[in-house]
Amino acid sequence: MGGCYMNENTHILIVEDEKQIARFLQMELEHEGYICSIEYNGAAALDRIGQEHFDLILLDIMLPDVDDLTICKRTRELSNIPIMMLSAKDDIETKVVSLDIGANDYLTKPFNSKELFARIRVLLRERHQLADRGNFLQLNDLTLFLDRHEVMKGTKKIKLTKKEFELLAYLVRNKNIVLSRSRIVEEVWGYDYIGDTNIVDVYIRYLRSKLGPNGRTYIRTVRGVGYVAED
């Protein structure tokens, strides 16, 4: 392995219409321990970006159907996922426009694999540092923007009340940890809350309903204990 940052469960989407290049990237990245998916056209890539969780996007700058700038702009409307442009164009204007509309990095073809891996590590490290600072939280295809109290599920904005958002944020901050009802009440409603812990069950039902038909897949009930948010 090349010492990649968080590579064991890191899912990278490769958007590249040249199949030989796409497969080469996939093999190289999977050899480094990343999980990789490929889309050969922009429309399919946008559908997946809106429905699935990816940690980074490698985006070819010259796709035949949907241009890279459109993909970049629409992705930026959904999340802060790192986007690295891959292009044969090396002119300054193209690079500047790409970075201005939301790309995080720009790598000119042909490139050295070691440089690609190094740049990927930088983008992933920055992403995790941003999450650690508390600007947003991620759970599968859910993105919680803490500063704005907004939740996106793929391309769809989920409207939550203040308390629903606080409950979901607390569960996601402690994802994969089983939390008791009493602990949830103390942390979300406060130590001075006077009432039954059944309030948690009520709000979990609200959340699941608003998260859609698969709401239970985000928040699992642990009988006799409480709840857990799971990736």
C-alpha positions in Angstrom: 0.0 0.0 0.0 1.0 3.6 -0.6 0.1 4.9 2.8 -3.2 6.4 1.5 -5.3 8.4 3.9 -8.4 6.6 5.0 -8.2 4.4 1.9 -9.7 1.2 3.4 -13.4 2.4 3.1 -12.9 5.3 0.7 -15.2 5.2 -2.3 -14.0 7.1 -5.4 -16.2 7.7 -8.4 -14.2 7.9 -11.7 -16.1 9.8 -14.4 -14.2 9.1 -17.7 -15.6 8.3 -21.1 -12.4 6.6 -22.4 -12.8 3.1 -21.0 -9.1 2.2 -21.2 -8.1 5.2 -19.1 -11.0 4.6 -16.7 -10.1 0.9 -16.2 -6.4 1.9 -15.7 -7.4 4.4 -13.0 -9.6 1.8 -11.3 -6.9 -0.9 -11.2 -4.3 1.5 -9.9 -6.6 2.9 -7.2 -7.9 -0.5 -6.1 -4.3 -1.6 -5.8 -3.9 1.2 -3.3 -6.9 -0.1 -1.3 -9.6 2.3 -2.5 -13.1 1.3 -3.5 -13.8 2.5 -7.1 -16.8 2.9 -9.3 -16.8 4.0 -13.0 -19.3 6.0 -15.0 -18.6 6.7 -18.7 -21.0 9.6 -19.2 -22.0 12.7 -17.2 -25.7 12.0 -17.0 -25.2 8.6 -15.3 -22.6 10.2 -13.0 -25.0 12.9 -11.9 -27.6 10.3 -11.1 -25.2 8.3 -8.9 -23.8 11.4 -7.2 -27.3 12.3 -6.2 -28.2 8.9 -4.8 -24.9 7.4 -3.5 -22.2 8.4 -1.1 -18.7 9.0 -2.5 -15.6 10.4 -0.8 -14.0 11.8 -3.9 -14.7 12.3 -7.7 -12.2 12.1 -10.4 -13.8 14.0 -13.3 -12.7 14.0 -16.9 -13.0 17.5 -18.3 -14.2 16.5 -21.8 -17.3 14.3 -21.5 -19.5 13.7 -24.6 -22.9 14.4 -23.1 -22.9 16.6 -19.9 -20.0 19.0 -19.6 -17.7 18.9 -16.6 -18.6 22.4 -15.5 -22.3 21.4 -15.2 -21.4 18.2 -13.2 -19.1 20.2 -10.9 -21.7 23.0 -10.3 -24.6 20.5 -9.6 -22.4 18.4 -7.3 -21.5 21.5 -5.4 -25.2 22.2 -4.8 -25.4 18.9 -3.0 -22.2 18.5 -1.0 -18.6 19.4 -0.4 -17.3 16.2 -1.8 -13.8 16.7 -3.2 -13.6 17.0 -7.1 -10.4 16.5 -9.0 -10.5 17.5 -12.7 -8.5 15.3 -15.0 -7.7 16.9 -18.4 -5.4 17.0 -21.4 -5.9 20.8 -21.4 -3.1 22.6 -19.7 -4.1 26.2 -20.4 -4.4 28.5 -17.4 -7.9 29.8 -18.3 -9.4 26.3 -18.2 -7.7 25.5 -14.9 -9.0 28.8 -13.3 -12.5 28.3 -14.5 -12.6 24.7 -13.2 -11.4 25.8 -9.8 -13.7 28.8 -9.6 -16.8 26.7 -10.2 -16.0 24.3 -7.5 -13.2 21.8 -8.4 -10.7 21.2 -5.6 -7.8 20.3 -7.8 -6.8 20.0 -11.5 -4.4 17.4 -12.8 -3.2 17.5 -16.4 -2.9 14.3 -18.5 -0.7 12.4 -18.8 0.2 12.3 -15.1 2.3 10.2 -12.8 0.3 7.7 -10.6 2.4 8.7 -7.5 1.4 12.4 -8.0 -2.3 11.4 -8.4 -2.2 9.3 -5.2 -0.5 12.2 -3.3 -3.1 14.7 -4.4 -5.9 12.3 -3.5 -4.4 12.0 0.0 -4.4 15.7 0.4 -8.0 16.2 -0.7 -9.2 13.4 1.6 -7.2 14.7 4.5 -8.7 18.2 4.0 -12.2 16.7 3.8 -11.8 14.8 7.1 -10.3 17.8 8.8 -13.3 19.9 7.6 -15.7 17.3 9.0 -13.7 17.3 12.3 -14.2 21.0 12.6 -17.9 20.4 12.6 -19.1 22.1 9.4 -20.9 19.1 8.1 -21.6 15.5 8.9 -22.1 12.5 6.5 -24.2 9.4 6.8 -24.4 7.3 3.6 -26.2 9.7 1.2 -27.2 12.1 3.9 -25.3 15.4 4.4 -26.0 17.5 7.4 -24.8 21.1 7.1 -24.4 22.1 10.8 -24.0 25.9 10.2 -27.2 26.1 8.2 -29.2 23.3 10.0 -29.9 21.8 6.6 -30.1 18.1 5.5 -29.6 16.8 2.0 -30.5 13.3 0.9 -28.8 13.0 -2.4 -30.3 15.8 -4.5 -33.3 16.3 -2.2 -33.4 18.8 0.7 -35.1 17.3 3.8 -37.0 19.8 6.0 -36.5 19.1 9.7 -37.5 21.0 12.8 -34.8 22.3 15.1 -35.1 19.4 17.5 -35.3 16.8 14.7 -32.1 18.2 13.3 -30.4 18.2 16.7 -31.4 14.5 17.2 -30.2 13.4 13.8 -26.9 15.3 14.2 -26.3 13.7 17.6 -26.9 10.2 16.2 -24.7 10.8 13.2 -21.9 12.3 15.3 -22.0 9.0 17.2 -22.7 6.8 14.3 -22.2 3.0 14.7 -22.5 3.6 18.5 -25.6 2.3 20.2 -27.1 5.1 22.3 -29.6 4.6 25.1 -32.9 6.6 25.2 -31.8 8.2 28.5 -28.5 9.3 27.1 -30.1 10.7 24.0 -32.6 12.7 26.1 -29.8 14.1 28.2 -27.7 15.2 25.2 -30.5 16.4 22.9 -33.2 17.6 25.3 -30.9 18.5 28.2 -30.5 17.3 31.8 -33.3 19.5 33.0 -35.9 17.9 30.7 -38.9 16.7 32.6 -40.7 14.0 30.8 -40.6 10.4 29.5 -37.8 9.0 27.4 -40.6 7.9 25.0 -40.1 11.3 23.4 -37.1 9.8 21.7 -39.2 7.1 20.0 -41.7 9.8 18.8 -38.9 11.9 17.2 -37.2 8.8 15.7 -40.5 8.1 14.0 -40.7 11.7 12.7 -37.1 11.4 11.4 -37.6 8.0 9.7 -40.8 9.3 8.0 -39.1 12.4 6.6 -36.1 10.4 5.5 -38.3 8.4 3.2 -39.2 4.7 2.7 -35.7 3.6 3.7 -35.6 5.7 6.8 -35.0 2.7 9.0 -31.8 1.9 7.2 -30.3 5.1 8.6 -31.4 4.6 12.2 -31.7 1.1 13.6 -33.6 0.2 16.7 -31.6 -1.9 19.3 -34.3 -3.6 21.3 -34.2 -2.9 25.0 -31.4 -0.3 24.6 -32.0 2.5 22.1 -30.9 3.5 18.7 -27.9 3.6 16.4 -27.1 5.5 13.2 -25.3 3.2 10.8 -23.3 3.7 7.6 
